Amino acid sequence: MTLEEYLAYDDGTDTCYELVNGELVAMPPESDLNNQIASFLFATFLQVGVPYYCLRIGAQIAVGGARATARQPDLMVLSEAAAAALEGAARCVITYDMPPPLLVVEVVSPGQESRDYRYKRSEYAGRRILEYWIVDPTADKVTILEWVDGLYEERVFEGDEPISSAQFSKLKVSAKGILSAGR
């Protein structure tokens, strides 16, 4: 399936899909833990002044792969330009002709570690997303990948260590604070 076919696809159900290498993949419902962490971060970004219309839960982004791929991160923070580009769109998908998000957050589900740490890392790097956060409740850590000179530089935060974000310098939260949001 091409990205264009995917964007026009409607099977008449409420099933949510990702497009992975040209194939529809039904997404299982998110765990309550993932939803709580994403909601906590949504509220946290609002508190540091990110406008509500730049925050997205349930939005997708077209990324590169062997074939067409569209991922649905747990949370995206959009630039003003990306938010404007989505206005009036039939589906909430950041396509290749739109500016990439400033930040993508993935909360790792058990058994999906390689998807979030490996595959999505290269897919998001292909879109030059400035920050990619991997929140891993099982490993009790938050990994922040920052786009620097064409590559992601990785920093790992654990416990009470404050999160340091190049994009969001006013952020005042620790890895423990994020991870405990769902517990």
Stockholm file with secondary structure:
# STOCKHOLM 1.0

chainA/1-183         MTLEEYLAYDDGTDTCYELVNGELVAMPPESDLNNQIASFLFATFLQVGVPYYCLRIGAQIAVGGARATARQPDLMVLSEAAAAALEGAARCVITYDMPPPLLVVEVVSPGQESRDYRYKRSEYAGRRILEYWIVDPTADKVTILEWVDGLYEERVFEGDEPISSAQFSKLKVSAKGILSAGR
#=GR chainA/1-183 SS CCHHHHHHCCCSSCCCEEEETTEEEECCCCCHHHHHHHHHHHHHHHHTTCCGGGEESSCEEEECSSSCEEECCSEEECCHHHHHHHTTCSSCEECTTSCCCSEEEEECCTTCHHIIIIIHHHHHHHTTCSEEEEEETTTTEEEEEEEETTEEEEEEECTTCBCCCSSCTTCCCBHHHHHGGGC
#=GC SS_cons         CCHHHHHHCCCSSCCCEEEETTEEEECCCCCHHHHHHHHHHHHHHHHTTCCGGGEESSCEEEECSSSCEEECCSEEECCHHHHHHHTTCSSCEECTTSCCCSEEEEECCTTCHHIIIIIHHHHHHHTTCSEEEEEETTTTEEEEEEEETTEEEEEEECTTCBCCCSSCTTCCCBHHHHHGGGC
//
